[in-house]
């Protein structure tokens, strides 16, 4: 991935001092396209970095266990809170995709 795109996506693997604020007037020509330009306005750090963090991985595993009803043992409260937050994030992202699709349908008429 080009360095300018990593800097614009606020890649967690490069120093914050190298990050740039994505301000594209023509969203079609933004690195990653129009969808990226919209996403970049709302996020502080690249999701590719975030999903590789140990705490996030543990919460995702706990999320799977929660769907199965935590059959083996009750998890720590911080894990339960992480699962709740993960569910909120997934719901928010799903809503974002729904709104985007709705706008695209409306634009097509």
Order of alpha helices (4+ residues) and beta strands (2+ residues): alpha-alpha-alpha-alpha-alpha
